[in-house]
Amino acid sequence: MSSTHSAQLLTNGSATSAAFQWPGGKGVFAVKATGYGTVDLQYQLPDGVTWVTPTDGSLSADGGVIFELGPCPIRAAVATATAVYASATRIPE
């Protein structure tokens, strides 16, 4: 069984979060916000510069999405949402 890993990406934020090192594996990206535009889970490509939103990694309402990534930096990218709470939690296998 893999260990559980959780990151609070944003707490009452309105801008893109700092990067967090994801250990790899399946996870849940959960978001609660007001004034919604979109909040995207993004991961950084190996060039160390480019950020990408995975398929189904974008939320335009409160909720969550399941994702699976190898070890990489992740962040919550905010577009016009306010009071954003976002987390990424690893699902044990």
PyMOL Python script that loads the backbone (N, CA, C, O; Angstrom):
from pymol import cmd

cmd.read_pdbstr("""\
ATOM      1  N   MET A   1       0.841  -1.176   0.000  1.00  0.00           N
ATOM      2  CA  MET A   1       0.000   0.000   0.000  1.00  0.00           C
ATOM      3  C   MET A   1       0.889   1.244   0.000  1.00  0.00           C
ATOM      4  O   MET A   1       1.841   1.324   0.777  1.00  0.00           O
ATOM      5  N   SER A   2       0.587   2.207  -0.861  1.00  0.00           N
ATOM      6  CA  SER A   2       1.341   3.458  -0.921  1.00  0.00           C
ATOM      7  C   SER A   2       0.907   4.380   0.194  1.00  0.00           C
ATOM      8  O   SER A   2      -0.218   4.291   0.686  1.00  0.00           O
ATOM      9  N   SER A   3       1.805   5.269   0.593  1.00  0.00           N
ATOM     10  CA  SER A   3       1.469   6.196   1.663  1.00  0.00           C
ATOM     11  C   SER A   3       0.587   7.319   1.144  1.00  0.00           C
ATOM     12  O   SER A   3       0.644   7.682  -0.031  1.00  0.00           O
ATOM     13  N   THR A   4      -0.234   7.864   2.042  1.00  0.00           N
ATOM     14  CA  THR A   4      -1.090   8.995   1.706  1.00  0.00           C
ATOM     15  C   THR A   4      -0.248  10.259   1.758  1.00  0.00           C
ATOM     16  O   THR A   4       0.617  10.414   2.619  1.00  0.00           O
ATOM     17  N   HIS A   5      -0.515  11.151   0.830  1.00  0.00           N
ATOM     18  CA  HIS A   5       0.224  12.396   0.731  1.00  0.00           C
ATOM     19  C   HIS A   5      -0.777  13.479   0.377  1.00  0.00           C
ATOM     20  O   HIS A   5      -1.564  13.311  -0.554  1.00  0.00           O
ATOM     21  N   SER A   6      -0.760  14.589   1.106  1.00  0.00           N
ATOM     22  CA  SER A   6      -1.719  15.653   0.843  1.00  0.00           C
ATOM     23  C   SER A   6      -1.020  16.999   0.854  1.00  0.00           C
ATOM     24  O   SER A   6      -0.102  17.235   1.640  1.00  0.00           O
ATOM     25  N   ALA A   7      -1.474  17.887  -0.043  1.00  0.00           N
ATOM     26  CA  ALA A   7      -0.919  19.241  -0.114  1.00  0.00           C
ATOM     27  C   ALA A   7      -2.046  20.245  -0.188  1.00  0.00           C
ATOM     28  O   ALA A   7      -2.925  20.139  -1.043  1.00  0.00           O
ATOM     29  N   GLN A   8      -2.025  21.216   0.700  1.00  0.00           N
ATOM     30  CA  GLN A   8      -2.960  22.335   0.615  1.00  0.00           C
ATOM     31  C   GLN A   8      -2.317  23.337  -0.334  1.00  0.00           C
ATOM     32  O   GLN A   8      -1.375  24.032   0.046  1.00  0.00           O
ATOM     33  N   LEU A   9      -2.815  23.417  -1.565  1.00  0.00           N
ATOM     34  CA  LEU A   9      -2.219  24.272  -2.586  1.00  0.00           C
ATOM     35  C   LEU A   9      -2.601  25.737  -2.406  1.00  0.00           C
ATOM     36  O   LEU A   9      -1.776  26.627  -2.614  1.00  0.00           O
ATOM     37  N   LEU A  10      -3.845  25.988  -2.020  1.00  0.00           N
ATOM     38  CA  LEU A  10      -4.302  27.364  -1.777  1.00  0.00           C
ATOM     39  C   LEU A  10      -5.235  27.391  -0.581  1.00  0.00           C
ATOM     40  O   LEU A  10      -6.023  26.468  -0.374  1.00  0.00           O
ATOM     41  N   THR A  11      -5.140  28.452   0.203  1.00  0.00           N
ATOM     42  CA  THR A  11      -6.048  28.698   1.310  1.00  0.00           C
ATOM     43  C   THR A  11      -6.528  30.128   1.202  1.00  0.00           C
ATOM     44  O   THR A  11      -5.767  31.063   1.453  1.00  0.00           O
ATOM     45  N   ASN A  12      -7.789  30.307   0.829  1.00  0.00           N
ATOM     46  CA  ASN A  12      -8.395  31.626   0.644  1.00  0.00           C
ATOM     47  C   ASN A  12      -7.575  32.477  -0.336  1.00  0.00           C
ATOM     48  O   ASN A  12      -7.349  33.664  -0.101  1.00  0.00           O
ATOM     49  N   GLY A  13      -7.138  31.856  -1.431  1.00  0.00           N
ATOM     50  CA  GLY A  13      -6.296  32.530  -2.412  1.00  0.00           C
ATOM     51  C   GLY A  13      -7.076  33.024  -3.616  1.00  0.00           C
ATOM     52  O   GLY A  13      -8.239  32.674  -3.814  1.00  0.00           O
ATOM     53  N   SER A  14      -6.408  33.847  -4.418  1.00  0.00           N
ATOM     54  CA  SER A  14      -7.030  34.350  -5.648  1.00  0.00           C
ATOM     55  C   SER A  14      -6.019  34.420  -6.794  1.00  0.00           C
ATOM     56  O   SER A  14      -6.297  35.012  -7.837  1.00  0.00           O
ATOM     57  N   ALA A  15      -4.864  33.824  -6.599  1.00  0.00           N
ATOM     58  CA  ALA A  15      -3.818  33.812  -7.624  1.00  0.00           C
ATOM     59  C   ALA A  15      -3.232  32.406  -7.690  1.00  0.00           C
ATOM     60  O   ALA A  15      -3.474  31.588  -6.802  1.00  0.00           O
ATOM     61  N   THR A  16      -2.476  32.127  -8.720  1.00  0.00           N
ATOM     62  CA  THR A  16      -1.860  30.817  -8.902  1.00  0.00           C
ATOM     63  C   THR A  16      -0.948  30.500  -7.718  1.00  0.00           C
ATOM     64  O   THR A  16      -0.195  31.355  -7.251  1.00  0.00           O
ATOM     65  N   SER A  17      -1.027  29.272  -7.249  1.00  0.00           N
ATOM     66  CA  SER A  17      -0.259  28.857  -6.073  1.00  0.00           C
ATOM     67  C   SER A  17       1.212  28.653  -6.411  1.00  0.00           C
ATOM     68  O   SER A  17       1.608  28.615  -7.575  1.00  0.00           O
ATOM     69  N   ALA A  18       1.993  28.526  -5.367  1.00  0.00           N
ATOM     70  CA  ALA A  18       3.395  28.118  -5.513  1.00  0.00           C
ATOM     71  C   ALA A  18       3.416  26.653  -5.945  1.00  0.00           C
ATOM     72  O   ALA A  18       2.427  25.937  -5.781  1.00  0.00           O
ATOM     73  N   ALA A  19       4.525  26.220  -6.485  1.00  0.00           N
ATOM     74  CA  ALA A  19       4.676  24.824  -6.903  1.00  0.00           C
ATOM     75  C   ALA A  19       4.843  23.927  -5.679  1.00  0.00           C
ATOM     76  O   ALA A  19       5.410  24.329  -4.663  1.00  0.00           O
ATOM     77  N   PHE A  20       4.334  22.704  -5.802  1.00  0.00           N
ATOM     78  CA  PHE A  20       4.447  21.689  -4.768  1.00  0.00           C
ATOM     79  C   PHE A  20       4.933  20.408  -5.437  1.00  0.00           C
ATOM     80  O   PHE A  20       4.449  20.057  -6.513  1.00  0.00           O
ATOM     81  N   GLN A  21       5.871  19.710  -4.827  1.00  0.00           N
ATOM     82  CA  GLN A  21       6.413  18.486  -5.424  1.00  0.00           C
ATOM     83  C   GLN A  21       5.468  17.313  -5.190  1.00  0.00           C
ATOM     84  O   GLN A  21       5.326  16.837  -4.063  1.00  0.00           O
ATOM     85  N   TRP A  22       4.826  16.853  -6.254  1.00  0.00           N
ATOM     86  CA  TRP A  22       3.946  15.684  -6.195  1.00  0.00           C
ATOM     87  C   TRP A  22       4.822  14.435  -6.231  1.00  0.00           C
ATOM     88  O   TRP A  22       5.721  14.343  -7.067  1.00  0.00           O
ATOM     89  N   PRO A  23       4.574  13.455  -5.324  1.00  0.00           N
ATOM     90  CA  PRO A  23       5.431  12.271  -5.269  1.00  0.00           C
ATOM     91  C   PRO A  23       5.138  11.241  -6.352  1.00  0.00           C
ATOM     92  O   PRO A  23       5.879  10.268  -6.494  1.00  0.00           O
ATOM     93  N   GLY A  24       4.075  11.440  -7.114  1.00  0.00           N
ATOM     94  CA  GLY A  24       3.662  10.487  -8.136  1.00  0.00           C
ATOM     95  C   GLY A  24       2.507   9.648  -7.652  1.00  0.00           C
ATOM     96  O   GLY A  24       2.361   9.395  -6.456  1.00  0.00           O
ATOM     97  N   GLY A  25       1.685   9.216  -8.591  1.00  0.00           N
ATOM     98  CA  GLY A  25       0.551   8.363  -8.267  1.00  0.00           C
ATOM     99  C   GLY A  25      -0.772   9.042  -8.547  1.00  0.00           C
ATOM    100  O   GLY A  25      -0.833  10.156  -9.068  1.00  0.00           O
ATOM    101  N   LYS A  26      -1.840   8.328  -8.182  1.00  0.00           N
ATOM    102  CA  LYS A  26      -3.198   8.807  -8.393  1.00  0.00           C
ATOM    103  C   LYS A  26      -3.595   9.722  -7.245  1.00  0.00           C
ATOM    104  O   LYS A  26      -3.243   9.473  -6.093  1.00  0.00           O
ATOM    105  N   GLY A  27      -4.341  10.797  -7.569  1.00  0.00           N
ATOM    106  CA  GLY A  27      -4.759  11.728  -6.538  1.00  0.00           C
ATOM    107  C   GLY A  27      -6.093  12.378  -6.855  1.00  0.00           C
ATOM    108  O   GLY A  27      -6.661  12.185  -7.930  1.00  0.00           O
ATOM    109  N   VAL A  28      -6.579  13.153  -5.895  1.00  0.00           N
ATOM    110  CA  VAL A  28      -7.796  13.937  -6.049  1.00  0.00           C
ATOM    111  C   VAL A  28      -7.424  15.405  -5.912  1.00  0.00           C
ATOM    112  O   VAL A  28      -6.811  15.807  -4.923  1.00  0.00           O
ATOM    113  N   PHE A  29      -7.798  16.207  -6.913  1.00  0.00           N
ATOM    114  CA  PHE A  29      -7.644  17.650  -6.882  1.00  0.00           C
ATOM    115  C   PHE A  29      -9.008  18.202  -6.504  1.00  0.00           C
ATOM    116  O   PHE A  29      -9.964  18.068  -7.268  1.00  0.00           O
ATOM    117  N   ALA A  30      -9.111  18.826  -5.326  1.00  0.00           N
ATOM    118  CA  ALA A  30     -10.389  19.324  -4.817  1.00  0.00           C
ATOM    119  C   ALA A  30     -10.328  20.834  -4.670  1.00  0.00           C
ATOM    120  O   ALA A  30      -9.320  21.384  -4.227  1.00  0.00           O
ATOM    121  N   VAL A  31     -11.431  21.512  -5.050  1.00  0.00           N
ATOM    122  CA  VAL A  31     -11.482  22.970  -5.026  1.00  0.00           C
ATOM    123  C   VAL A  31     -12.821  23.458  -4.489  1.00  0.00           C
ATOM    124  O   VAL A  31     -13.877  22.920  -4.822  1.00  0.00           O
ATOM    125  N   LYS A  32     -12.755  24.493  -3.647  1.00  0.00           N
ATOM    126  CA  LYS A  32     -13.917  25.251  -3.181  1.00  0.00           C
ATOM    127  C   LYS A  32     -13.558  26.709  -3.409  1.00  0.00           C
ATOM    128  O   LYS A  32     -12.502  27.160  -2.967  1.00  0.00           O
ATOM    129  N   ALA A  33     -14.430  27.461  -4.099  1.00  0.00           N
ATOM    130  CA  ALA A  33     -14.128  28.864  -4.401  1.00  0.00           C
ATOM    131  C   ALA A  33     -15.408  29.660  -4.566  1.00  0.00           C
ATOM    132  O   ALA A  33     -16.502  29.102  -4.655  1.00  0.00           O
ATOM    133  N   THR A  34     -15.250  30.981  -4.607  1.00  0.00           N
ATOM    134  CA  THR A  34     -16.357  31.869  -4.948  1.00  0.00           C
ATOM    135  C   THR A  34     -15.932  32.691  -6.155  1.00  0.00           C
ATOM    136  O   THR A  34     -14.755  32.687  -6.517  1.00  0.00           O
ATOM    137  N   GLY A  35     -16.856  33.388  -6.776  1.00  0.00           N
ATOM    138  CA  GLY A  35     -16.518  34.221  -7.928  1.00  0.00           C
ATOM    139  C   GLY A  35     -15.849  33.421  -9.019  1.00  0.00           C
ATOM    140  O   GLY A  35     -14.841  33.862  -9.571  1.00  0.00           O
ATOM    141  N   TYR A  36     -16.389  32.235  -9.352  1.00  0.00           N
ATOM    142  CA  TYR A  36     -15.722  31.286 -10.232  1.00  0.00           C
ATOM    143  C   TYR A  36     -15.455  31.779 -11.639  1.00  0.00           C
ATOM    144  O   TYR A  36     -16.328  32.354 -12.290  1.00  0.00           O
ATOM    145  N   GLY A  37     -14.248  31.547 -12.093  1.00  0.00           N
ATOM    146  CA  GLY A  37     -13.832  31.478 -13.472  1.00  0.00           C
ATOM    147  C   GLY A  37     -13.442  30.022 -13.614  1.00  0.00           C
ATOM    148  O   GLY A  37     -14.303  29.167 -13.820  1.00  0.00           O
ATOM    149  N   THR A  38     -12.157  29.729 -13.508  1.00  0.00           N
ATOM    150  CA  THR A  38     -11.697  28.344 -13.456  1.00  0.00           C
ATOM    151  C   THR A  38     -10.515  28.231 -12.503  1.00  0.00           C
ATOM    152  O   THR A  38      -9.803  29.201 -12.246  1.00  0.00           O
ATOM    153  N   VAL A  39     -10.330  27.039 -11.995  1.00  0.00           N
ATOM    154  CA  VAL A  39      -9.148  26.690 -11.212  1.00  0.00           C
ATOM    155  C   VAL A  39      -8.629  25.394 -11.825  1.00  0.00           C
ATOM    156  O   VAL A  39      -9.345  24.394 -11.879  1.00  0.00           O
ATOM    157  N   ASP A  40      -7.382  25.417 -12.285  1.00  0.00           N
ATOM    158  CA  ASP A  40      -6.787  24.262 -12.960  1.00  0.00           C
ATOM    159  C   ASP A  40      -5.688  23.635 -12.122  1.00  0.00           C
ATOM    160  O   ASP A  40      -4.893  24.333 -11.494  1.00  0.00           O
ATOM    161  N   LEU A  41      -5.654  22.313 -12.120  1.00  0.00           N
ATOM    162  CA  LEU A  41      -4.482  21.605 -11.638  1.00  0.00           C
ATOM    163  C   LEU A  41      -3.485  21.658 -12.789  1.00  0.00           C
ATOM    164  O   LEU A  41      -3.836  21.328 -13.922  1.00  0.00           O
ATOM    165  N   GLN A  42      -2.262  22.064 -12.521  1.00  0.00           N
ATOM    166  CA  GLN A  42      -1.231  22.087 -13.551  1.00  0.00           C
ATOM    167  C   GLN A  42      -0.001  21.333 -13.068  1.00  0.00           C
ATOM    168  O   GLN A  42       0.283  21.279 -11.871  1.00  0.00           O
ATOM    169  N   TYR A  43       0.728  20.749 -14.025  1.00  0.00           N
ATOM    170  CA  TYR A  43       2.003  20.111 -13.709  1.00  0.00           C
ATOM    171  C   TYR A  43       3.080  20.686 -14.616  1.00  0.00           C
ATOM    172  O   TYR A  43       2.806  21.159 -15.719  1.00  0.00           O
ATOM    173  N   GLN A  44       4.310  20.632 -14.123  1.00  0.00           N
ATOM    174  CA  GLN A  44       5.432  21.222 -14.858  1.00  0.00           C
ATOM    175  C   GLN A  44       6.139  20.157 -15.701  1.00  0.00           C
ATOM    176  O   GLN A  44       6.415  19.052 -15.236  1.00  0.00           O
ATOM    177  N   LEU A  45       6.422  20.525 -16.954  1.00  0.00           N
ATOM    178  CA  LEU A  45       7.141  19.631 -17.853  1.00  0.00           C
ATOM    179  C   LEU A  45       8.629  19.595 -17.490  1.00  0.00           C
ATOM    180  O   LEU A  45       9.104  20.459 -16.753  1.00  0.00           O
ATOM    181  N   PRO A  46       9.367  18.604 -18.000  1.00  0.00           N
ATOM    182  CA  PRO A  46      10.782  18.452 -17.640  1.00  0.00           C
ATOM    183  C   PRO A  46      11.677  19.634 -17.997  1.00  0.00           C
ATOM    184  O   PRO A  46      12.799  19.713 -17.496  1.00  0.00           O
ATOM    185  N   ASP A  47      11.212  20.568 -18.857  1.00  0.00           N
ATOM    186  CA  ASP A  47      12.044  21.734 -19.169  1.00  0.00           C
ATOM    187  C   ASP A  47      12.153  22.688 -17.984  1.00  0.00           C
ATOM    188  O   ASP A  47      12.959  23.617 -18.007  1.00  0.00           O
ATOM    189  N   GLY A  48      11.331  22.457 -16.930  1.00  0.00           N
ATOM    190  CA  GLY A  48      11.386  23.296 -15.739  1.00  0.00           C
ATOM    191  C   GLY A  48      10.757  24.663 -15.913  1.00  0.00           C
ATOM    192  O   GLY A  48      10.908  25.522 -15.045  1.00  0.00           O
ATOM    193  N   VAL A  49      10.048  24.887 -17.029  1.00  0.00           N
ATOM    194  CA  VAL A  49       9.452  26.190 -17.329  1.00  0.00           C
ATOM    195  C   VAL A  49       7.967  26.064 -17.665  1.00  0.00           C
ATOM    196  O   VAL A  49       7.148  26.835 -17.164  1.00  0.00           O
ATOM    197  N   THR A  50       7.620  25.103 -18.505  1.00  0.00           N
ATOM    198  CA  THR A  50       6.280  24.989 -19.063  1.00  0.00           C
ATOM    199  C   THR A  50       5.326  24.268 -18.119  1.00  0.00           C
ATOM    200  O   THR A  50       5.648  23.208 -17.581  1.00  0.00           O
ATOM    201  N   TRP A  51       4.125  24.867 -17.920  1.00  0.00           N
ATOM    202  CA  TRP A  51       3.073  24.274 -17.103  1.00  0.00           C
ATOM    203  C   TRP A  51       1.938  23.816 -18.003  1.00  0.00           C
ATOM    204  O   TRP A  51       1.577  24.514 -18.951  1.00  0.00           O
ATOM    205  N   VAL A  52       1.364  22.634 -17.713  1.00  0.00           N
ATOM    206  CA  VAL A  52       0.317  22.027 -18.523  1.00  0.00           C
ATOM    207  C   VAL A  52      -0.844  21.622 -17.624  1.00  0.00           C
ATOM    208  O   VAL A  52      -0.636  21.176 -16.495  1.00  0.00           O
ATOM    209  N   THR A  53      -2.068  21.779 -18.128  1.00  0.00           N
ATOM    210  CA  THR A  53      -3.262  21.288 -17.432  1.00  0.00           C
ATOM    211  C   THR A  53      -3.610  19.920 -18.011  1.00  0.00           C
ATOM    212  O   THR A  53      -3.849  19.811 -19.214  1.00  0.00           O
ATOM    213  N   PRO A  54      -3.645  18.869 -17.181  1.00  0.00           N
ATOM    214  CA  PRO A  54      -3.995  17.553 -17.712  1.00  0.00           C
ATOM    215  C   PRO A  54      -5.462  17.505 -18.142  1.00  0.00           C
ATOM    216  O   PRO A  54      -6.262  18.347 -17.733  1.00  0.00           O
ATOM    217  N   THR A  55      -5.805  16.526 -18.959  1.00  0.00           N
ATOM    218  CA  THR A  55      -7.193  16.313 -19.349  1.00  0.00           C
ATOM    219  C   THR A  55      -8.052  16.194 -18.091  1.00  0.00           C
ATOM    220  O   THR A  55      -7.682  15.483 -17.157  1.00  0.00           O
ATOM    221  N   ASP A  56      -9.163  16.864 -18.059  1.00  0.00           N
ATOM    222  CA  ASP A  56     -10.088  16.868 -16.911  1.00  0.00           C
ATOM    223  C   ASP A  56      -9.458  17.458 -15.653  1.00  0.00           C
ATOM    224  O   ASP A  56      -9.876  17.124 -14.544  1.00  0.00           O
ATOM    225  N   GLY A  57      -8.466  18.325 -15.803  1.00  0.00           N
ATOM    226  CA  GLY A  57      -7.823  18.946 -14.645  1.00  0.00           C
ATOM    227  C   GLY A  57      -8.319  20.349 -14.372  1.00  0.00           C
ATOM    228  O   GLY A  57      -7.713  21.075 -13.584  1.00  0.00           O
ATOM    229  N   SER A  58      -9.420  20.748 -15.013  1.00  0.00           N
ATOM    230  CA  SER A  58      -9.937  22.098 -14.880  1.00  0.00           C
ATOM    231  C   SER A  58     -11.317  22.062 -14.228  1.00  0.00           C
ATOM    232  O   SER A  58     -12.178  21.278 -14.625  1.00  0.00           O
ATOM    233  N   LEU A  59     -11.521  22.920 -13.221  1.00  0.00           N
ATOM    234  CA  LEU A  59     -12.815  22.999 -12.544  1.00  0.00           C
ATOM    235  C   LEU A  59     -13.394  24.396 -12.695  1.00  0.00           C
ATOM    236  O   LEU A  59     -12.687  25.388 -12.520  1.00  0.00           O
ATOM    237  N   SER A  60     -14.681  24.475 -13.021  1.00  0.00           N
ATOM    238  CA  SER A  60     -15.362  25.764 -13.103  1.00  0.00           C
ATOM    239  C   SER A  60     -16.488  25.839 -12.081  1.00  0.00           C
ATOM    240  O   SER A  60     -17.323  26.743 -12.132  1.00  0.00           O
ATOM    241  N   ALA A  61     -16.508  24.890 -11.159  1.00  0.00           N
ATOM    242  CA  ALA A  61     -17.448  24.877 -10.043  1.00  0.00           C
ATOM    243  C   ALA A  61     -16.801  24.073  -8.921  1.00  0.00           C
ATOM    244  O   ALA A  61     -15.842  23.337  -9.152  1.00  0.00           O
ATOM    245  N   ASP A  62     -17.324  24.215  -7.710  1.00  0.00           N
ATOM    246  CA  ASP A  62     -16.787  23.462  -6.581  1.00  0.00           C
ATOM    247  C   ASP A  62     -16.836  21.970  -6.884  1.00  0.00           C
ATOM    248  O   ASP A  62     -17.793  21.476  -7.481  1.00  0.00           O
ATOM    249  N   GLY A  63     -15.796  21.262  -6.467  1.00  0.00           N
ATOM    250  CA  GLY A  63     -15.780  19.823  -6.668  1.00  0.00           C
ATOM    251  C   GLY A  63     -14.380  19.273  -6.717  1.00  0.00           C
ATOM    252  O   GLY A  63     -13.445  19.858  -6.170  1.00  0.00           O
ATOM    253  N   GLY A  64     -14.241  18.143  -7.377  1.00  0.00           N
ATOM    254  CA  GLY A  64     -12.938  17.497  -7.459  1.00  0.00           C
ATOM    255  C   GLY A  64     -12.808  16.658  -8.708  1.00  0.00           C
ATOM    256  O   GLY A  64     -13.798  16.277  -9.332  1.00  0.00           O
ATOM    257  N   VAL A  65     -11.568  16.378  -9.061  1.00  0.00           N
ATOM    258  CA  VAL A  65     -11.255  15.504 -10.187  1.00  0.00           C
ATOM    259  C   VAL A  65     -10.142  14.554  -9.769  1.00  0.00           C
ATOM    260  O   VAL A  65      -9.296  14.894  -8.941  1.00  0.00           O
ATOM    261  N   ILE A  66     -10.154  13.373 -10.344  1.00  0.00           N
ATOM    262  CA  ILE A  66      -9.096  12.399 -10.100  1.00  0.00           C
ATOM    263  C   ILE A  66      -8.051  12.549 -11.194  1.00  0.00           C
ATOM    264  O   ILE A  66      -8.385  12.713 -12.367  1.00  0.00           O
ATOM    265  N   PHE A  67      -6.777  12.493 -10.799  1.00  0.00           N
ATOM    266  CA  PHE A  67      -5.676  12.612 -11.749  1.00  0.00           C
ATOM    267  C   PHE A  67      -4.610  11.585 -11.416  1.00  0.00           C
ATOM    268  O   PHE A  67      -4.579  11.046 -10.310  1.00  0.00           O
ATOM    269  N   GLU A  68      -3.744  11.320 -12.371  1.00  0.00           N
ATOM    270  CA  GLU A  68      -2.605  10.435 -12.130  1.00  0.00           C
ATOM    271  C   GLU A  68      -1.392  11.011 -12.837  1.00  0.00           C
ATOM    272  O   GLU A  68      -1.407  11.217 -14.050  1.00  0.00           O
ATOM    273  N   LEU A  69      -0.340  11.268 -12.069  1.00  0.00           N
ATOM    274  CA  LEU A  69       0.891  11.862 -12.586  1.00  0.00           C
ATOM    275  C   LEU A  69       2.097  11.159 -11.979  1.00  0.00           C
ATOM    276  O   LEU A  69       2.018  10.612 -10.879  1.00  0.00           O
ATOM    277  N   GLY A  70       3.201  11.177 -12.693  1.00  0.00           N
ATOM    278  CA  GLY A  70       4.467  10.752 -12.128  1.00  0.00           C
ATOM    279  C   GLY A  70       4.977  11.846 -11.203  1.00  0.00           C
ATOM    280  O   GLY A  70       4.327  12.884 -11.078  1.00  0.00           O
ATOM    281  N   PRO A  71       6.117  11.650 -10.552  1.00  0.00           N
ATOM    282  CA  PRO A  71       6.674  12.693  -9.697  1.00  0.00           C
ATOM    283  C   PRO A  71       6.945  13.961 -10.514  1.00  0.00           C
ATOM    284  O   PRO A  71       7.608  13.915 -11.550  1.00  0.00           O
ATOM    285  N   CYS A  72       6.425  15.087 -10.032  1.00  0.00           N
ATOM    286  CA  CYS A  72       6.592  16.360 -10.731  1.00  0.00           C
ATOM    287  C   CYS A  72       6.057  17.492  -9.870  1.00  0.00           C
ATOM    288  O   CYS A  72       5.295  17.246  -8.935  1.00  0.00           O
ATOM    289  N   PRO A  73       6.441  18.728 -10.168  1.00  0.00           N
ATOM    290  CA  PRO A  73       5.832  19.872  -9.495  1.00  0.00           C
ATOM    291  C   PRO A  73       4.394  20.064  -9.986  1.00  0.00           C
ATOM    292  O   PRO A  73       4.117  19.929 -11.178  1.00  0.00           O
ATOM    293  N   ILE A  74       3.485  20.379  -9.064  1.00  0.00           N
ATOM    294  CA  ILE A  74       2.106  20.709  -9.406  1.00  0.00           C
ATOM    295  C   ILE A  74       1.745  22.041  -8.773  1.00  0.00           C
ATOM    296  O   ILE A  74       2.426  22.510  -7.861  1.00  0.00           O
ATOM    297  N   ARG A  75       0.664  22.652  -9.263  1.00  0.00           N
ATOM    298  CA  ARG A  75       0.157  23.894  -8.681  1.00  0.00           C
ATOM    299  C   ARG A  75      -1.313  24.041  -9.039  1.00  0.00           C
ATOM    300  O   ARG A  75      -1.823  23.340  -9.912  1.00  0.00           O
ATOM    301  N   ALA A  76      -1.992  24.960  -8.356  1.00  0.00           N
ATOM    302  CA  ALA A  76      -3.364  25.336  -8.685  1.00  0.00           C
ATOM    303  C   ALA A  76      -3.289  26.674  -9.403  1.00  0.00           C
ATOM    304  O   ALA A  76      -2.814  27.660  -8.838  1.00  0.00           O
ATOM    305  N   ALA A  77      -3.760  26.713 -10.654  1.00  0.00           N
ATOM    306  CA  ALA A  77      -3.740  27.937 -11.460  1.00  0.00           C
ATOM    307  C   ALA A  77      -5.136  28.556 -11.443  1.00  0.00           C
ATOM    308  O   ALA A  77      -6.101  27.924 -11.874  1.00  0.00           O
ATOM    309  N   VAL A  78      -5.245  29.776 -10.952  1.00  0.00           N
ATOM    310  CA  VAL A  78      -6.525  30.454 -10.775  1.00  0.00           C
ATOM    311  C   VAL A  78      -6.769  31.447 -11.901  1.00  0.00           C
ATOM    312  O   VAL A  78      -5.898  32.248 -12.240  1.00  0.00           O
ATOM    313  N   ALA A  79      -7.978  31.382 -12.482  1.00  0.00           N
ATOM    314  CA  ALA A  79      -8.407  32.369 -13.473  1.00  0.00           C
ATOM    315  C   ALA A  79      -9.719  32.986 -12.980  1.00  0.00           C
ATOM    316  O   ALA A  79     -10.780  32.375 -13.105  1.00  0.00           O
ATOM    317  N   THR A  80      -9.646  34.156 -12.438  1.00  0.00           N
ATOM    318  CA  THR A  80     -10.773  34.984 -11.971  1.00  0.00           C
ATOM    319  C   THR A  80     -11.576  34.444 -10.801  1.00  0.00           C
ATOM    320  O   THR A  80     -12.561  35.078 -10.422  1.00  0.00           O
ATOM    321  N   ALA A  81     -11.223  33.332 -10.214  1.00  0.00           N
ATOM    322  CA  ALA A  81     -11.911  32.850  -9.019  1.00  0.00           C
ATOM    323  C   ALA A  81     -11.339  33.556  -7.791  1.00  0.00           C
ATOM    324  O   ALA A  81     -10.191  34.001  -7.803  1.00  0.00           O
ATOM    325  N   THR A  82     -12.133  33.656  -6.744  1.00  0.00           N
ATOM    326  CA  THR A  82     -11.680  34.265  -5.494  1.00  0.00           C
ATOM    327  C   THR A  82     -11.976  33.322  -4.335  1.00  0.00           C
ATOM    328  O   THR A  82     -12.744  32.369  -4.468  1.00  0.00           O
ATOM    329  N   ALA A  83     -11.355  33.604  -3.202  1.00  0.00           N
ATOM    330  CA  ALA A  83     -11.517  32.785  -2.000  1.00  0.00           C
ATOM    331  C   ALA A  83     -11.361  31.300  -2.338  1.00  0.00           C
ATOM    332  O   ALA A  83     -12.219  30.481  -2.006  1.00  0.00           O
ATOM    333  N   VAL A  84     -10.254  30.969  -3.001  1.00  0.00           N
ATOM    334  CA  VAL A  84     -10.015  29.605  -3.477  1.00  0.00           C
ATOM    335  C   VAL A  84      -9.308  28.766  -2.411  1.00  0.00           C
ATOM    336  O   VAL A  84      -8.289  29.168  -1.850  1.00  0.00           O
ATOM    337  N   TYR A  85      -9.871  27.611  -2.157  1.00  0.00           N
ATOM    338  CA  TYR A  85      -9.253  26.583  -1.320  1.00  0.00           C
ATOM    339  C   TYR A  85      -9.016  25.391  -2.244  1.00  0.00           C
ATOM    340  O   TYR A  85      -9.972  24.860  -2.810  1.00  0.00           O
ATOM    341  N   ALA A  86      -7.782  24.965  -2.407  1.00  0.00           N
ATOM    342  CA  ALA A  86      -7.464  23.867  -3.312  1.00  0.00           C
ATOM    343  C   ALA A  86      -6.469  22.923  -2.661  1.00  0.00           C
ATOM    344  O   ALA A  86      -5.515  23.349  -2.010  1.00  0.00           O
ATOM    345  N   SER A  87      -6.707  21.640  -2.849  1.00  0.00           N
ATOM    346  CA  SER A  87      -5.798  20.639  -2.298  1.00  0.00           C
ATOM    347  C   SER A  87      -5.595  19.502  -3.291  1.00  0.00           C
ATOM    348  O   SER A  87      -6.414  19.287  -4.185  1.00  0.00           O
ATOM    349  N   ALA A  88      -4.509  18.790  -3.125  1.00  0.00           N
ATOM    350  CA  ALA A  88      -4.224  17.571  -3.883  1.00  0.00           C
ATOM    351  C   ALA A  88      -3.907  16.494  -2.861  1.00  0.00           C
ATOM    352  O   ALA A  88      -3.013  16.658  -2.031  1.00  0.00           O
ATOM    353  N   THR A  89      -4.639  15.396  -2.925  1.00  0.00           N
ATOM    354  CA  THR A  89      -4.474  14.301  -1.971  1.00  0.00           C
ATOM    355  C   THR A  89      -4.244  13.006  -2.720  1.00  0.00           C
ATOM    356  O   THR A  89      -5.014  12.646  -3.611  1.00  0.00           O
ATOM    357  N   ARG A  90      -3.185  12.310  -2.357  1.00  0.00           N
ATOM    358  CA  ARG A  90      -2.846  11.044  -3.003  1.00  0.00           C
ATOM    359  C   ARG A  90      -3.812   9.961  -2.545  1.00  0.00           C
ATOM    360  O   ARG A  90      -4.173   9.894  -1.370  1.00  0.00           O
ATOM    361  N   ILE A  91      -4.227   9.110  -3.487  1.00  0.00           N
ATOM    362  CA  ILE A  91      -5.100   7.985  -3.191  1.00  0.00           C
ATOM    363  C   ILE A  91      -4.224   6.762  -3.000  1.00  0.00           C
ATOM    364  O   ILE A  91      -3.536   6.346  -3.932  1.00  0.00           O
ATOM    365  N   PRO A  92      -4.236   6.175  -1.805  1.00  0.00           N
ATOM    366  CA  PRO A  92      -3.413   4.984  -1.570  1.00  0.00           C
ATOM    367  C   PRO A  92      -3.845   3.844  -2.488  1.00  0.00           C
ATOM    368  O   PRO A  92      -5.033   3.664  -2.756  1.00  0.00           O
ATOM    369  N   GLU A  93      -2.877   3.087  -2.961  1.00  0.00           N
ATOM    370  CA  GLU A  93      -3.189   1.944  -3.851  1.00  0.00           C
ATOM    371  C   GLU A  93      -3.160   0.659  -3.084  1.00  0.00           C
ATOM    372  O   GLU A  93      -3.396  -0.406  -3.654  1.00  0.00           O
TER     373      GLU A  93
END
""", "prot")
cmd.dss("prot")
cmd.show_as("cartoon", "prot")
cmd.util.cbc("prot")
cmd.orient("prot")
